[in-house]
Amino acid sequence: MSDLADRVRAAFPGQPVGPLRTLPGGHSGLTYTVPVGERRYVVKAVPPAERPVGRNDMLRQAGVLRALAGTPVPVPEVVVVDEAEPAWFAMEYVDGDAVEPVLDSHDLPGSLLAARMLDAARVLHRLHTLKIECMQGHLAMQKAITGGPSLHSELARWARTMRAVPDERRPGSEALLRRLAKGVPTDLPPVLVHGDFRLGNTLCQDERVAAVVDWEIWTVGDPRTDLGWFLLFADHRNFPALGRPVEGLPGEKELLDTYLDGAAPPPALTWFQALCRMKMAAIMGHNLRRHREGRIHDPDQERLPPTIAAMIRTAAELLD
């Protein structure tokens, strides 16, 4: 970390730069906080020996944050980008809570979380209605449009992840994959997609979303992939053995109505809700496999099988 610390100090000449401290909750790359004078920043960097691709592509993350600056979608301001390998960038530290209401341990009142969920739905609507060509760095976005995933490729990618999970841990998944493949909807015009949009990936102050964070897997694609994912986290019953009820939390319909803001529901939304359940089951199955193979040690993964089974079952029910 000393090399990174030296580079961070060099990026703020003449200012007192404190030590880098690991930011709890950061799940990709290296994420630190650092005091600079009276300000505080978040530093994200490519881990040593890792390739700067996918979740570790820091320049890509910094690019989308800069493109969103000044738009109605709140994001942290990027203050430094160092493109020398391994690349890193610094952004403002936004104070706030990052709580997933039905999955995280917390003591926040349901009314507060309900207001935040509804505000997140409005933020997601604003994200999906941005005119990409008007954003800063729109040329990079335009490049992403041409290379964005189709729904067929999206389904194929997640089918590979699902099939890497041992058969006995994903009952019913092959039938579900066949049904999803037979009913792939027509793509909607592409928009900027966060890729993991949910309340737990926002920083909230009081009842408002102060910043949308964790842009590791953003892309330009179909807005229904974000919408189906966001709605999945509205109901604790989607996560047996993991979720807990939160009194007063808005249901999927209320969140959808808020997101639509008077517009008609998008076509084939249930297919995307089923797709997102399949994706969640594949991710959880992958994590459980890594734990049981000893590649990671996380006994909490043993709680996942009931939710994996429920995700597959309810996805199939949505397609009935």
C-alpha positions in Angstrom: 0.0 0.0 0.0 3.0 2.3 0.4 3.3 2.9 -3.3 -0.4 3.8 -3.5 0.0 6.1 -0.4 2.9 7.8 -2.0 1.0 8.4 -5.2 -2.0 9.7 -3.3 0.2 12.2 -1.4 1.8 13.3 -4.7 -1.7 14.0 -6.1 -2.4 16.6 -3.4 0.8 18.7 -3.4 1.1 21.2 -0.5 -1.7 19.6 1.4 -1.5 17.4 4.5 -2.5 13.9 3.5 -3.3 11.4 6.3 -3.0 7.6 6.2 -5.1 5.4 4.0 -7.6 3.4 6.0 -9.6 0.5 4.6 -13.3 1.5 4.1 -15.6 -1.1 5.7 -18.1 -2.5 3.2 -16.0 -2.0 0.1 -16.4 -5.2 -1.9 -14.3 -4.6 -5.1 -10.8 -3.5 -5.7 -9.1 -1.7 -2.9 -11.2 0.9 -1.1 -9.8 3.4 1.4 -10.6 6.6 3.1 -8.0 9.3 3.4 -8.1 12.7 5.0 -6.6 15.6 3.0 -6.5 18.8 4.9 -10.0 19.4 6.2 -11.5 17.2 3.5 -12.0 13.4 3.4 -11.9 11.3 0.2 -12.5 7.7 -0.9 -9.6 6.1 -2.8 -10.3 3.1 -5.1 -7.4 1.2 -6.6 -6.7 -1.9 -8.6 -5.4 -4.6 -6.3 -1.8 -5.7 -6.8 -1.4 -8.6 -9.3 -5.0 -8.1 -10.5 -5.9 -7.1 -14.0 -7.7 -3.8 -14.5 -10.8 -5.4 -16.0 -14.4 -5.8 -14.9 -15.0 -4.8 -11.3 -11.3 -3.8 -11.0 -11.4 -1.4 -13.9 -11.0 1.8 -11.9 -10.8 4.1 -14.9 -14.2 2.8 -16.1 -15.7 3.5 -12.7 -14.2 7.0 -12.6 -15.5 7.7 -16.1 -19.1 7.0 -15.4 -19.0 9.0 -12.2 -17.6 12.0 -14.1 -20.2 11.5 -16.8 -22.9 11.7 -14.2 -21.6 14.8 -12.5 -24.2 17.6 -12.8 -27.0 15.2 -13.7 -30.1 14.6 -11.5 -28.5 11.3 -10.4 -26.5 12.1 -7.2 -23.0 10.6 -7.2 -19.7 11.4 -5.4 -17.5 13.9 -7.2 -14.3 12.5 -8.6 -11.3 14.7 -7.6 -8.3 12.8 -8.9 -7.8 10.1 -11.6 -4.3 8.6 -11.9 -4.2 6.5 -15.1 -0.7 5.1 -14.5 -0.9 1.4 -13.8 -2.1 0.2 -11.4 -4.8 3.0 -11.8 -6.6 4.6 -8.9 -9.0 7.5 -8.4 -10.2 9.6 -5.5 -13.7 10.8 -5.0 -15.4 12.9 -2.3 -16.5 11.1 0.8 -20.3 11.2 1.1 -21.6 10.7 4.6 -24.7 8.6 4.9 -26.2 5.1 5.6 -25.9 2.2 3.1 -28.6 -0.1 4.5 -30.5 -2.9 2.7 -33.7 -2.9 4.6 -34.7 -6.6 4.5 -31.2 -8.1 4.5 -29.0 -5.9 6.8 -29.0 -5.7 10.5 -30.1 -2.3 11.6 -32.4 -0.5 14.0 -33.7 2.2 11.6 -37.5 2.8 11.6 -39.6 1.3 8.8 -41.0 4.7 7.9 -37.6 6.1 7.2 -36.5 3.1 5.1 -39.8 3.3 3.2 -39.2 6.9 2.3 -35.6 6.0 1.2 -36.9 3.1 -1.0 -39.4 5.4 -2.7 -36.7 8.1 -3.3 -34.4 5.4 -4.7 -37.2 4.5 -7.1 -37.3 8.1 -8.3 -33.5 8.2 -8.6 -33.6 5.0 -10.7 -36.2 6.7 -13.0 -34.0 9.7 -13.4 -31.0 7.5 -14.2 -32.9 5.6 -16.9 -34.2 8.8 -18.5 -30.9 10.5 -18.8 -29.9 11.5 -22.4 -26.6 9.7 -22.7 -25.4 11.9 -25.6 -25.7 14.9 -23.3 -23.5 13.6 -20.6 -19.9 14.5 -20.0 -17.6 12.0 -21.7 -20.5 10.9 -23.9 -18.1 9.4 -26.5 -17.1 6.8 -24.0 -20.8 6.1 -23.4 -21.4 5.9 -27.1 -18.7 3.3 -27.3 -20.4 1.4 -24.6 -23.7 1.5 -26.4 -22.2 -0.3 -29.4 -20.7 -2.9 -27.2 -23.5 -3.3 -24.7 -24.8 -6.7 -23.9 -28.0 -8.0 -25.7 -30.6 -9.8 -23.6 -29.6 -13.1 -25.3 -25.9 -12.6 -24.3 -27.0 -11.4 -20.8 -29.0 -14.6 -20.3 -26.2 -16.8 -21.7 -23.7 -15.2 -19.4 -25.8 -15.9 -16.3 -26.7 -19.4 -17.5 -22.9 -20.2 -17.5 -22.7 -18.9 -13.9 -25.7 -21.0 -12.9 -24.3 -24.1 -14.5 -21.0 -23.8 -12.7 -23.0 -24.5 -9.5 -23.3 -28.2 -8.7 -26.6 -29.6 -9.9 -27.8 -30.6 -6.5 -27.6 -27.0 -5.2 -29.8 -25.5 -8.0 -32.9 -27.7 -8.3 -35.2 -26.7 -11.2 -32.7 -24.3 -12.7 -32.3 -26.1 -16.1 -36.1 -25.9 -16.7 -36.0 -22.3 -15.7 -33.2 -21.5 -18.1 -35.0 -23.2 -21.0 -38.1 -21.2 -20.3 -36.2 -17.9 -20.1 -34.4 -18.7 -23.3 -37.7 -19.4 -25.1 -39.2 -16.1 -24.1 -36.4 -13.5 -24.5 -38.1 -10.1 -25.0 -37.2 -7.5 -27.5 -34.6 -5.1 -26.2 -35.8 -1.6 -25.2 -33.7 1.4 -26.3 -30.5 1.3 -24.3 -30.0 3.5 -21.2 -27.3 3.8 -18.6 -27.7 0.8 -16.3 -26.2 0.6 -12.8 -26.1 -3.2 -12.8 -26.6 -3.6 -9.0 -29.1 -0.8 -8.2 -30.6 -1.3 -4.7 -30.9 0.8 -1.5 -27.8 -0.9 -0.1 -25.8 0.6 -2.9 -26.8 4.1 -2.1 -25.8 6.5 0.7 -28.8 8.1 2.3 -29.2 11.1 4.5 -32.5 11.3 6.4 -35.1 10.3 3.8 -33.1 11.1 0.7 -30.6 9.3 -1.5 -27.5 11.4 -1.2 -25.3 9.4 -3.6 -25.5 6.3 -5.7 -22.3 4.3 -5.3 -20.7 0.9 -6.4 -20.7 1.4 -10.1 -18.4 -1.6 -10.7 -20.7 -3.3 -13.3 -22.4 -0.4 -15.0 -23.3 -0.7 -18.6 -25.5 0.6 -21.3 -28.4 -1.7 -21.8 -32.0 -2.5 -21.1 -33.5 -0.5 -18.1 -35.7 -3.5 -17.1 -32.6 -5.3 -15.8 -32.1 -2.6 -13.2 -35.8 -2.4 -12.4 -36.3 -6.1 -11.9 -33.2 -6.2 -9.6 -34.3 -3.3 -7.5 -37.8 -4.7 -7.0 -36.4 -8.0 -5.8 -35.2 -6.4 -2.6 -38.6 -5.0 -1.6 -39.9 -8.2 0.0 -38.1 -10.2 2.7 -40.0 -13.3 1.6 -37.8 -13.5 -1.5 -34.9 -14.4 0.9 -35.9 -17.3 3.1 -33.5 -17.7 6.1 -31.9 -14.4 5.2 -34.6 -11.7 5.0 -36.6 -10.1 7.8 -39.8 -8.1 7.6 -39.7 -4.3 7.8 -43.0 -2.7 8.8 -44.2 -0.1 6.4 -41.8 -0.9 3.6 -43.4 -0.3 0.1 -44.2 -3.3 -1.9 -43.2 -4.0 -5.5 -46.3 -2.3 -6.9 -45.8 0.9 -5.0 -42.1 1.1 -6.0 -43.0 0.4 -9.6 -45.6 3.1 -9.6 -43.1 5.5 -8.2 -40.5 4.6 -10.7 -43.0 4.9 -13.6 -44.2 8.3 -12.5 -47.4 8.0 -14.4 -46.0 6.1 -17.4 -47.2 2.8 -18.6 -45.4 -0.3 -17.2 -42.6 -1.6 -19.5 -43.5 -4.7 -21.5 -42.4 -8.1 -20.4 -41.3 -6.9 -16.9 -42.1 -10.3 -15.4 -39.5 -11.9 -17.6 -36.9 -9.6 -16.1 -38.1 -10.2 -12.6 -37.6 -13.9 -13.3 -34.2 -13.3 -14.9 -33.1 -11.3 -11.8 -34.2 -14.2 -9.5 -32.1 -16.6 -11.6 -29.1 -14.2 -11.4 -29.5 -14.0 -7.6 -29.6 -17.8 -7.4 -26.6 -18.1 -9.6 -24.6 -15.6 -7.6 -25.5 -17.2 -4.3 -24.8 -20.7 -5.6 -21.4 -19.5 -6.8 -20.6 -18.0 -3.4 -21.7 -21.1 -1.6 -19.5 -23.3 -3.9 -16.5 -21.1 -3.2 -17.1 -21.4 0.6 -17.6 -25.2 0.5 -14.5 -25.7 -1.7 -12.4 -23.7 0.8 -11.6 -20.9 -1.6 -13.2 -18.5 0.9 -14.2 -19.1 4.5 -17.6 -17.7 5.2 -19.9 -19.9 7.3 -22.7 -17.4 6.6 -22.9 -18.9 3.1 -24.5 -22.0 4.6 -27.7 -20.0 5.1 -28.1 -19.6 1.3 -29.7 -22.8 0.1 -33.3 -22.0 1.0 -33.1 -18.6 -0.8 -31.4 -20.2 -3.9 -34.2 -22.7 -4.1 -36.9 -20.0 -3.6 -35.3 -17.8 -6.2 -35.5 -20.6 -8.8 -39.0 -21.6 -7.8 -40.5 -18.1 -7.8 -38.8 -17.2 -11.1 -40.5 -20.2 -12.7 -43.9 -19.2 -11.1 -43.5 -15.7 -12.7 -43.2 -17.3 -16.1 -46.4 -19.4 -15.7 
